[in-house]
């Protein structure tokens, strides 16, 4: 866990190599001062932390700063991936979001575009950009979620077969 600046606002972020892509929670995207421009909306199926079907938007944020790297106008996926994480606090029967829960998830899309070194003794992560897209958008995520067609397989379009002629006689 570390703080990342999204348009100058600190956002608690989970760096997770098990997550296929980076995503910002809906609560953060709605917070004052961020004002992302929402471009695309789609539905996705998630596993693990975000199991079930959930809506995913693509939003353009003014900037994101991770360590000393600043990316201007990144397009990032936005969804309420921790919606089902609820807890009832002592003295209350009303379930609410747990405290200290990440507000953003940095996944493999970020790690593929960077060379990473973890210095455990220093409790630091060093990284350098090596190229390629840093974050995937909702459209790219939806395209990756579709099963790939097998070579030589039909396209799923049925072609009518002509009926056999009736027997003579």
Secondary structure, DSSP 8 states (H G I E B T S, - for coil): -EEEEETTEEEEEEE-TTSSS-EEEHHHHHSTTT--EEEEEEEEEE-GGG-EEEEEEEEE-SEEEETTEEEET-EEEEE-TTTT--EE-TT---EE--TT--SEEE-HHHHHTEEEEEETTTTEEEEEE-SS-SS--HHHHHHHHS----TT---S-------------
